[in-house]
Structures are given as C-alpha cells and as structure tokens.
C-alpha cells in the first residue's frame, strides 16, 4: 500500500508501542502524529486522583522516549476548551487526513468519542477505532436467549467456550512523522499540570519507590510474574502480606500492557507445564485467567449496563437508606478506623495502588446479583487472624502497632493496659479506637436492608394499583436485575430500535416501545462491524436460575431474581452496523468523563457478624 495517509494516532489509555493496533495500522499506511491530549474539562466529576495522575505522567514520559527513538516524538497538548478543539487544531496544522484510536468502553467515553467521531466525519476526516483493550468485545458474549450476562461464572464459562483467535499487532520498527508536526502547539510534560510541587515532594515519592510505570517496565513485570509468581499463584490466596498478586493491574489499566499478550503467554506456559507434568500449575492458571475474566466482565457490565458506574445493577437498592457520614468516610479512606486489617489495607492502597474498580466495590458490598450477600458483614479481627496470622502485614503498614504482640495485634482494644503501654500504643491518641462497634454495625445494616425491602415493596404495590395476586407477590419479593438483548436480527428496512420496558399500568408483562434516537446508533462505528456478524460461534452456557439471596433478620425473604427492565441495548443489522443505545446515554449525553477499570481476583467467602438477637428468630 502506498504510504500516503497522514494519520493522527490519538493515545488515551493505550500507552504502549507493542500490540497497539491503532499505532500499528497508522505506521503501515503512512506518516503519523502521535498525540496525547489532557483536557481536565472533559473529566468533570471523574477527574483522576493524585496517584492516577502521577502514573499517567510517568507513563507518558516513558512512551515519549520510545516514540522518539522510532523517529516520531509524542506531541502533548493541554487543552483548555475541549479535546475536539485540540484534535481539530492538530489536524489543520498538519493536513492530517485520518484519526485512529483504541476504544474505551465506559459509557461516558463512548458518548464523548461518538461526538468527536461525528464532528470529524462531518468535516471529511476519516476516523477508525480498534480493540486494543479486551479479549472479547462486549457485544460478542451473550446467553442462549441472546441477553447480556449478569452472572460472572456464566459469563466466563461462555467466554472460555468461545473460539479466541489472538493476532497481536507487531510493534513498528520505524515511524515517519507527519510533515508539519512542528506547527502543532504542544507543551512540555510538566505543563500538563498532572502533578503539583507539593505532590512531588511528599506522597508521590512513596509511589516511585513501589512502582515503575511505562510499557517496557510493564513487560518486565509480566516476565517476572511468569517466571516466579504464576506457578504458585493459587497458594497466595490466603495471604495479605508480601507479593501475592501479579501487580499487573495498573499496567493493564493504562494500556501499557496488552491483555491479549498476557493471555497468550499464560496459555503458552500452561501448555509447557502440562507437558512437564506440573499438575499443580493448573489451578494457578485457572485462577489467574479468572482474574483476567473479572477485568473483562467489569467492562462488559459497564458497556451493556451503562448506569452501573453510578448506581447498582440491582434496582432494589435505589430504596436503600444510605448514610452520609463524612467523618467516618474520611477515617476509612485514611486508614484510621481502629480496625487494624482494614486500616492496613487502606494505607497500602493509598501508598501503592491506583484504583479499585467500581464494580469491584459493588461486588464486595453485595450490590451485584452474584456478589457477596447484601447482609454480609465481615469481622476484621477474624479476617486478620485468618489472612495475616503473624501480624506482619499489619506491622508493615501500621507502624503505630509494630510493637504489639501477635496475640493482640488484630484486636488492640481488648489488650490489657500493660501490654498497650509496653507497645507504645495509646488508643484514641496515636491509634484510633474502633469508629463503630461491630454489633452496632450489624444492627444498622439489618435495619437498612429491612427498610429497603419495605420501601421497595411499597413502590411495587403502588404500581399494581391494588391488583395483588400470588404471581405478583413473587416478583415483588425478588431482586430487580435488568436484561439487555445483545443478539436479535432486524430487517434491513428497520428504521428504529425499540426498548421494551414494563408498563406501570399493567403488571402482567405488557410492554411498551420506546424509539431510540439516531445520535446513538453508531457509537461503535461502522468499520468495527465489518469483521463481526455476532454469530454465536461457541457453545452457549446454560441459563441457570440466579442464586437465591435473602436479607438476614429482615422482613422479607428473597427467593429468586427477576427483571423489571428489558432493553434492546445493541442490535446488529447485517447490512449496517452494530447499534449501541440506552435511555441512560440519552439522558446523560451532555456529561463527559472517564471510567476506571482494573482486574480483581478475590473469591473470599469471609466470616459474617451475627446480630445480637432482640426477638425470637
């Protein structure tokens, strides 16, 4: 192919050279302008935190050096107005004819990218996006009814039964810069404003001791994990201290590491170990691939259920009586709750980690259909004795308790005064007393769950308008889990797409139709769809009944799960393109931001706190 294209390669969370499909495509077809735009106004309330901004700055510097060595420097722009304005100015300055980028899958980014694509396309600029972040596109995995999964185990079983052809994009050996690159008004990395002088002098020093951002460092970390960590990965599940995870999450989040490359190398090691007869490796590989699956599932849910970045997948929780206690929330964030295991974990996150994804928090709080029980409350003392029996993790992150004997380190409030005095611990002065007693926390949780079910039931009875039958009562006492149709064939003449929603005036499943407006029919652009017909290429996971869940000591048992919302979220027309839409995106079209994702690998079942009984069971 003639090298005639002048292409802007728009970097976001894909800060790597290797297996970067957008960069590889642009490099093969002409000259390139590698571009990163920092526009705080685009992020609004989703503005990245200090740790994320520190990592981003280090990663950009690393990427810039790599691109320069290939013959094409990375242009950085601090955009005051909008990303679109910065892109347009760069295009006009260089005469670029095309913009390429790797896709982001959170709903805010989808709306944001769609606007930019439409504006550029209207001006005659070619725009093309690529999958540089996932093993499976979110619209490719669905159950036997063509609906999106809301259960991770079923989702991941289906993924493992789908054929997966991994074709990595080779790293370019040389880049040809677009003529006129010097005309683009870029800026030094310090002028992006990602770090303040106070950050550089204080907390960020801790991050630099624990982490080395950058795509080459990411590959080194992967090599180290494959050589020394993967084989015994399954043995570390009962530990909180030391290096018990892969430490690859932030590298995957910023796209410094290709998940396809990770998956491929893991499978290669699995085959080699099988040939060597290392049967103990099988469980480690299974668990690690499962952690990759959680990362995929997080993006899958955010894409197909775009409201989940701000509220629970379970509709009933809109009636949960949340409490806003800024003082306690601050104590928790700063690792000052008075519960050593909780505080050690929060301080480690504060010093070394960058994010924990929103669906991870929902999972452990019981806000997902297959998450922990909503009524579950772990005992930090019991958990500490189980996962940190010697107390070394506590001593590492809570120096105030470093001299506490192991017998008391997970429950300093129970220690004799003589022990506390020798250890130099003064509760309420240099280490806090527990901010809440566990039995009170149990009581508050149970009361909140009971209140939620009362309010939820009242709302559903009001919708029935007095018409109460047994079938309705079964649905009333169930978790509300939305259903999204991913696979349904439409005739080529179909001009609109309907969302099916239950009518509030007829509880007997009569459905209304809502026409979806045109602006959201091509959020995932046409060129993506040429290679995908959304055929079910693998065996379909059998649809199982959702796990029964009940709220402890509350007024209502919850025997099953049902849906109060059915949406045709994405429907593929073979003669057109994949269509993504939802009423959520319509209502939030004017809001921009960035989502967060990360791999999770926790499967702990924990120990619950029982509430002291005030009445007969």
C-alpha positions in Angstrom: 0.0 0.0 0.0 1.2 3.5 -0.9 2.4 5.4 2.2 0.1 8.3 1.6 -2.1 8.6 4.7 -1.4 11.3 7.3 -2.7 9.9 10.5 -3.2 11.3 14.0 -2.7 8.4 16.5 -4.8 9.6 19.5 -3.4 8.0 22.6 -5.5 7.6 25.7 -5.3 4.5 28.0 -3.2 2.6 25.5 0.3 3.9 26.4 2.4 1.3 24.7 4.2 0.5 21.4 3.8 -3.3 21.3 0.5 -4.7 20.3 -1.1 -1.3 19.8 -3.4 -1.9 16.8 -4.1 1.9 16.2 -0.4 2.7 16.1 0.5 -0.3 14.0 -2.2 0.4 11.4 -1.2 4.0 11.1 2.5 3.2 10.8 1.9 0.7 7.9 -0.2 3.1 5.9 1.7 6.4 6.0 3.1 9.1 8.3 1.9 9.6 11.8 1.3 12.2 14.5 1.3 10.5 17.9 -0.9 12.8 20.1 -2.0 12.8 23.7 -4.5 15.5 24.9 -5.0 16.3 28.5 -8.3 18.2 28.9 -9.4 18.5 32.6 -12.8 19.9 31.4 -13.7 16.6 29.8 -13.3 14.7 33.0 -15.6 16.8 35.2 -16.5 14.8 38.4 -14.5 11.8 37.1 -11.2 13.8 37.3 -8.4 11.2 38.0 -7.0 11.1 41.5 -3.4 12.1 42.5 -2.0 8.6 42.2 -3.5 8.0 38.7 -2.2 11.4 37.5 1.3 10.6 38.9 1.3 7.3 37.0 0.0 8.9 33.8 2.8 11.5 33.8 5.5 8.8 34.3 3.9 6.6 31.6 3.7 9.4 29.1 7.3 10.3 29.6 8.3 6.7 29.1 6.1 6.4 25.9 7.5 9.7 24.6 11.1 8.4 24.7 10.1 5.2 23.0 8.3 7.1 20.2 11.2 9.5 19.7 13.6 6.6 19.3 11.4 5.3 16.5 11.7 8.7 14.8 8.4 10.3 15.8 8.0 12.3 19.1 4.9 12.3 21.2 3.0 15.6 21.0 1.4 16.6 24.3 -1.4 19.1 24.4 -3.0 20.8 27.4 -6.5 21.6 26.1 -8.3 24.4 27.8 -11.6 24.1 25.9 -12.1 20.6 24.7 -10.3 17.5 23.2 -12.2 18.0 20.0 -10.8 21.5 19.6 -7.3 20.3 20.2 -7.7 17.5 17.7 -9.1 19.9 15.0 -6.2 22.3 15.5 -3.7 19.5 15.2 -5.4 18.2 12.0 -5.4 21.7 10.5 -1.8 22.3 11.4 -0.5 19.2 9.7 -3.1 18.4 7.0 -3.8 15.1 8.5 -6.5 13.0 6.8 -7.3 10.4 9.4 -7.6 9.9 13.1 -7.2 6.4 14.7 -7.6 5.4 18.3 -8.1 2.3 20.5 -11.6 2.1 22.0 -12.7 2.8 25.6 -15.8 1.0 26.8 -17.2 3.0 29.7 -20.5 4.9 28.8 -19.0 8.3 29.4 -16.1 7.7 27.0 -18.5 6.2 24.4 -20.6 9.3 24.3 -17.6 11.5 24.2 -15.9 9.5 21.4 -19.1 9.4 19.4 -19.3 13.2 19.4 -15.8 13.6 18.3 -16.2 11.0 15.5 -19.3 12.7 14.2 -17.7 16.1 14.2 -14.6 14.9 12.4 -16.6 12.8 9.9 -18.7 15.8 9.0 -15.5 17.6 8.1 -14.3 14.8 5.9 -11.8 13.4 8.3 -11.6 9.6 8.3 -12.0 8.1 11.8 -11.2 4.5 12.8 -11.2 2.7 16.1 -9.7 -0.6 17.3 -10.0 -3.1 20.1 -6.7 -2.7 22.0 -8.1 -3.5 25.4 -10.2 -6.6 25.6 -10.2 -10.3 24.7 -13.9 -10.3 23.9 -15.9 -7.4 22.6 -18.8 -6.7 25.0 -21.5 -7.4 22.3 -19.9 -10.8 21.4 -20.8 -12.7 24.6 -24.5 -13.5 25.4 -26.6 -16.2 26.8 -28.9 -18.7 25.0 -31.6 -16.1 24.9 -29.3 -13.5 23.3 -29.2 -11.5 26.5 -26.3 -10.0 28.4 -25.0 -12.0 31.3 -25.4 -10.7 34.9 -23.6 -13.6 36.5 -19.8 -13.7 36.2 -19.5 -17.5 36.4 -21.9 -17.9 33.5 -20.2 -15.1 31.5 -16.7 -16.5 31.9 -17.8 -20.1 31.2 -19.3 -18.8 27.9 -16.1 -16.9 27.1 -13.9 -20.0 27.7 -16.1 -21.9 25.3 -15.8 -19.3 22.5 -13.1 -19.6 20.0 -10.5 -16.9 20.5 -8.1 -16.1 17.8 -5.3 -13.7 19.1 -3.5 -11.8 16.5 -1.1 -9.3 18.1 -0.1 -6.1 16.2 3.6 -6.0 15.7 5.5 -3.0 17.1 6.6 -0.7 14.4 10.4 -0.6 13.9 10.3 3.0 12.5 7.8 5.8 12.3 7.5 8.5 9.7 6.4 11.8 11.2 3.6 13.8 9.6 5.0 16.8 7.8 4.3 20.0 9.8 4.4 18.3 13.2 6.4 21.3 14.4 3.4 23.5 13.7 1.3 21.8 16.4 1.2 23.7 19.6 2.4 21.1 22.0 3.7 21.6 25.5 6.3 20.1 27.9 5.0 17.3 30.1 5.2 19.4 33.2 2.8 21.9 31.7 0.1 19.4 31.6 -0.4 20.0 35.3 -0.6 16.4 36.3 1.4 16.9 39.4 1.8 19.8 41.9 5.1 20.6 43.6 3.5 19.5 46.9 2.7 16.1 45.4 6.2 15.7 44.0 7.8 16.5 47.4 5.5 14.2 49.5 3.2 11.3 48.8 4.3 10.6 45.2 7.8 9.7 46.5 6.2 6.6 48.0 4.7 5.6 44.7 8.0 5.9 42.9 9.6 3.5 45.4 6.9 0.9 44.8 6.2 1.2 41.1 7.9 1.9 37.8 5.3 3.0 35.2 5.9 2.6 31.5 5.2 -0.1 28.9 8.7 -1.6 28.9 8.6 -1.8 32.7 5.2 -3.5 32.3 6.6 -6.2 30.1 9.5 -6.7 32.6 6.9 -7.1 35.4 5.0 -9.6 33.3 8.1 -11.6 32.6 8.9 -11.6 36.3 5.4 -12.8 37.2 5.5 -15.6 34.6 8.9 -16.8 35.8 8.4 -16.5 39.6 4.8 -15.8 40.5 2.4 -17.7 38.3 3.3 -21.2 39.2 2.4 -20.7 42.9 -0.3 -18.1 42.3 -3.0 -20.3 43.8 -1.0 -20.7 47.1 -1.1 -16.9 47.8 -4.9 -16.6 48.1 -4.8 -16.9 51.9 -2.2 -14.2 52.4 -2.4 -10.4 52.5 1.3 -9.7 53.1 4.1 -9.9 50.5 3.7 -10.1 46.8 0.5 -12.2 46.5 -0.8 -10.8 43.2 0.6 -10.3 39.7 0.9 -6.5 40.3 -0.1 -6.0 36.6 -3.4 -4.1 37.3 -2.2 -0.5 36.8 -0.2 -1.5 33.7 -3.3 -3.0 32.2 -5.4 0.0 33.2 -3.2 2.5 31.4 -2.8 0.2 28.5 1.0 -0.2 29.0 0.4 -4.0 28.7 -1.7 -5.8 26.2 -4.2 -8.2 27.8 -4.0 -10.3 24.6 -0.3 -10.7 25.1 -0.8 -11.6 28.8 -3.4 -14.2 27.9 -1.3 -15.7 25.1 1.8 -16.1 27.3 -0.2 -17.6 30.2 -1.7 -20.2 27.8 1.8 -21.0 26.5 3.1 -21.5 30.0 0.1 -23.7 30.7 0.9 -26.0 27.8 4.6 -26.2 28.7 3.7 -27.1 32.3 1.3 -29.7 31.2 4.0 -31.3 29.1 6.3 -31.2 32.0 3.8 -32.9 34.3 3.4 -29.9 36.7 -0.2 -30.6 37.6 -0.1 -28.1 40.4 0.1 -25.3 37.9 -3.4 -25.9 36.6 -5.2 -24.3 39.5 -2.8 -21.3 39.4 -3.5 -20.7 35.7 -7.3 -21.1 36.2 -7.3 -18.6 39.0 -5.2 -16.0 37.2 -7.2 -16.3 34.0 -10.3 -15.9 36.2 -8.8 -12.6 37.4 -8.4 -11.5 33.8 -12.0 -12.5 33.4 -13.1 -10.2 36.2 -11.5 -7.3 34.3 -13.3 -8.3 31.1 -16.6 -8.6 33.0 -16.2 -5.2 34.6 -16.0 -3.6 31.1 -18.7 -5.9 29.9 -21.2 -4.7 32.5 -20.3 -1.0 32.1 -20.8 -1.3 28.4 -24.1 -3.2 28.4 -25.5 -1.6 31.6 -24.1 1.9 31.3 -25.7 3.1 34.5 -23.5 0.8 36.7 -20.7 3.4 37.0 -23.0 5.4 39.3 -25.6 3.0 40.7 -26.1 -0.6 41.4 -27.2 -3.2 38.9 -29.8 -4.3 41.4 -32.7 -1.9 41.0 -34.0 -2.6 44.6 -31.0 -0.7 46.0 -32.4 2.6 44.9 -34.5 2.3 48.1 -31.5 1.6 50.3 -31.2 4.2 53.1 -27.6 5.3 52.5 -26.0 7.3 55.3 -23.6 10.1 54.5 -21.1 10.4 57.3 -18.1 12.4 56.1 -16.1 11.9 59.3 -16.3 8.2 59.2 -15.8 8.1 55.4 -12.6 10.1 55.9 -11.4 7.8 58.7 -11.9 4.8 56.4 -10.1 6.5 53.4 -7.1 7.4 55.6 -6.9 4.0 57.3 -7.9 5.3 60.7 -11.0 3.1 61.5 -9.5 1.4 64.6 -9.6 -2.0 62.9 -6.0 -2.9 62.0 -6.7 -5.1 59.0 -9.0 -2.5 57.4 -6.5 0.3 58.2 -3.5 -1.6 56.8 -5.3 -2.3 53.6 -6.4 1.3 53.1 -3.0 2.6 53.8 -1.4 0.2 51.3 -3.9 1.3 48.7 -3.2 4.9 49.5 0.6 4.4 49.1 0.8 1.9 46.3 -2.4 1.3 44.3 -4.2 3.5 41.8 -7.7 2.4 41.8 -10.2 -0.3 42.6 -12.8 -0.5 40.1 -16.4 0.5 40.8 -17.8 -3.0 40.1 -15.2 -4.5 42.4 -16.7 -2.3 45.2 -20.2 -3.3 44.2 -19.3 -7.0 44.2 -17.9 -7.0 47.8 -20.8 -4.8 49.0 -23.5 -7.2 47.7 -24.7 -4.8 45.1 -24.3 -7.2 42.2 -26.6 -10.2 41.5 -23.8 -12.7 42.1 -21.7 -10.7 44.5 -21.4 -11.2 48.3 -24.6 -11.4 50.2 -26.1 -8.0 50.8 -26.4 -8.8 54.5 -22.8 -10.0 54.8 -20.6 -8.2 57.4 -17.0 -9.5 57.8 -15.3 -9.5 61.2 -11.9 -7.7 60.7 -10.4 -9.4 63.7 -11.3 -12.9 62.4 -10.2 -12.0 58.9 -6.9 -10.7 60.2 -6.2 -13.8 62.1 -7.0 -15.9 59.0 -5.1 -13.9 56.4 -2.3 -12.3 58.5 -1.8 -14.8 61.4 1.6 -13.4 62.3 0.6 -9.8 62.0 3.4 -8.9 59.7 1.1 -7.2 57.2 -0.3 -5.0 60.0 3.1 -4.1 61.3 4.3 -3.1 57.8 1.5 -0.6 57.2 0.6 0.5 60.7 3.9 1.4 62.4 2.0 2.5 65.5 1.2 -1.2 66.2 4.7 -2.5 65.2 5.5 -3.5 68.8 2.1 -5.1 69.6 2.3 -8.8 70.4 0.7 -11.1 67.8 -1.9 -12.2 70.2 -3.4 -8.7 70.4 -2.4 -7.1 67.1 -5.7 -7.7 65.4 -7.7 -6.6 68.5 -5.7 -3.9 70.3 -8.9 -2.7 72.0 -9.0 -5.9 74.0 -5.3 -5.8 75.1 -4.5 -5.2 78.8 -3.3 -1.7 79.5 0.1 -3.0 80.5 0.5 -4.6 77.0 -0.6 -1.4 75.3 1.9 0.7 77.4 4.8 -1.5 76.6 3.9 -1.4 72.9 3.7 2.3 73.0 0.0 2.3 71.9 -2.4 4.8 73.3 -5.9 4.1 71.9 -7.6 7.3 70.9 -4.3 9.2 70.7 -1.7 7.6 68.4 -4.1 4.9 67.1 -7.9 5.3 67.0 -10.4 3.3 68.9 -12.9 1.5 66.6 -15.2 4.1 64.9 -18.1 1.7 65.2 -18.8 -1.4 67.3 -19.4 -4.5 65.2 -22.7 -5.3 66.8 -23.9 -1.8 66.1 -22.8 -2.1 62.5 -24.7 -5.4 62.3 -27.8 -3.7 63.6 -27.6 -0.7 61.3 -27.0 -3.0 58.3 -30.0 -5.2 59.1 -32.3 -2.2 59.7 -31.2 -0.7 56.4 -31.9 -3.8 54.5 -35.3 -4.2 56.1 -36.1 -0.6 55.3 -35.0 -1.1 51.7 -37.4 -4.1 51.2 -40.3 -2.2 52.9 -39.8 0.8 50.6 -39.2 -1.4 47.5 -42.4 -3.5 48.2 -44.4 -0.3 48.8 -43.3 1.1 45.4 -44.1 -2.1 43.6 -47.5 -2.4 45.2 -48.3 1.2 44.2 -47.5 0.3 40.6 -50.0 -2.6 40.8 -52.7 -0.1 41.7 -54.3 -2.5 44.1 -54.2 -5.6 41.9 -52.3 -8.1 44.0 -52.1 -11.8 43.1 -49.7 -14.5 44.0 -47.5 -14.2 40.9 -47.1 -10.5 41.5 -46.0 -11.1 45.1 -43.3 -13.4 43.9 -42.0 -10.8 41.6 -42.3 -8.1 44.3 -40.0 -10.1 46.6 -37.3 -10.5 44.1 -34.2 -8.7 43.1 -34.6 -6.5 40.1 -32.0 -7.3 37.5 -32.2 -5.6 34.1 -32.0 -7.7 30.9 -30.2 -6.4 27.8 -30.7 -8.0 24.4 -27.4 -8.4 22.5 -28.4 -10.6 19.6 -31.6 -10.1 17.6 -31.8 -9.9 13.8 -33.6 -6.9 12.3 -34.8 -6.5 8.8 -32.7 -4.1 6.7 -35.6 -1.7 6.5 -35.9 -1.2 10.2 -35.5 2.5 10.9 -35.7 2.5 14.7 -34.9 0.3 17.6 -37.2 -0.3 20.5 -36.5 -0.7 24.1 -39.0 -2.9 25.8 -40.0 -1.6 29.2 -42.7 -2.8 31.6 -45.8 -0.7 31.7 -46.6 0.8 35.1 -50.3 0.5 34.3 -50.2 -3.2 33.5 -48.1 -5.5 35.7 -49.0 -8.6 33.5 -45.9 -8.1 31.4 -47.4 -5.8 28.7 -44.5 -4.0 27.2 -44.2 -0.5 25.8 -42.0 0.5 23.0 -39.5 3.4 23.1 -37.9 4.7 19.9 -34.2 5.2 20.2 -32.9 8.5 18.8 -30.4 8.4 15.9 -27.4 10.0 17.5 -26.6 6.8 19.4 -26.9 4.3 16.7 -23.3 4.5 15.7 -21.4 5.0 18.9 -19.3 2.0 17.9 -18.5 3.0 14.4 -19.3 1.1 11.1 -15.8 0.0 10.4 -15.7 -2.1 13.6 -18.5 -4.2 12.4 -17.2 -5.3 9.0 -15.4 -8.2 10.7 -18.2 -9.2 13.1 -21.6 -10.7 12.5 -22.3 -11.5 16.1 -22.9 -15.2 15.3 -22.8 -17.5 18.3 -19.5 -19.3 17.5 -19.2 -21.3 20.7 -21.3 -23.5 22.9 -23.8 -21.5 24.9 -23.7 -21.5 28.7 -26.9 -22.9 30.0 -29.1 -20.3 31.6 -29.4 -21.1 35.3 -31.6 -19.7 37.9 -29.9 -16.8 39.7 -28.6 -17.6 43.1 -31.1 -17.3 45.9 -30.4 -14.5 48.2 -32.0 -13.3 51.4 -31.6 -10.5 53.8 -30.6 -11.5 57.2 -33.0 -10.7 60.0 -35.2 -8.6 57.7 -38.8 -8.6 57.0 -38.7 -10.2 53.5 -37.1 -13.3 52.2 -35.8 -13.0 48.6 -36.3 -16.4 46.9 -35.3 -15.5 43.3 -34.3 -12.9 40.8 -36.5 -11.3 38.2 -36.2 -8.5 35.8 -38.1 -5.2 35.9 -36.4 -3.8 32.8 -35.8 -5.3 29.4 -33.7 -3.3 27.0 -32.7 -4.0 23.4 -29.4 -2.4 24.1 -27.5 -3.5 21.0 -28.9 -5.0 17.8 -26.9 -5.9 14.8 -28.2 -5.3 11.3 -26.0 -7.4 8.9 -26.3 -4.8 6.3 -25.5 -1.9 8.6 -23.5 -1.7 11.8 -23.6 -2.6 15.5 -26.0 -0.3 17.3 -25.5 0.7 20.9 -28.1 2.6 22.7 -29.8 3.1 26.0 -32.0 5.6 27.7 -29.2 6.2 30.1 -26.9 7.5 27.4 -29.7 9.7 26.1 -30.2 11.3 29.5 -26.5 11.8 30.1 -25.4 12.9 26.7 -24.0 16.2 28.0 -21.8 14.6 30.6 -18.2 13.6 29.9 -15.6 11.7 32.0 -13.5 8.6 32.2 -14.3 5.3 33.7 -11.9 3.1 35.7 -11.2 -0.5 35.4 -9.0 -3.0 37.0 -8.6 -6.8 37.4 -9.9 -8.3 40.6 -9.0 -11.8 42.0 -10.8 -12.1 45.3 -13.1 -15.0 46.0 -13.0 -15.0 49.8 -16.2 -16.0 51.5 -15.3 -14.4 54.8 -16.9 -14.7 58.2 -20.0 -12.8 59.0 -21.0 -10.9 62.1 -24.2 -12.1 63.8 -26.5 -9.5 65.3 -27.4 -10.0 68.9 -31.0 -11.2 68.9 -33.6 -8.8 70.2 -36.5 -11.1 69.3 -37.3 -14.7 68.5 -35.8 -16.0 65.3 
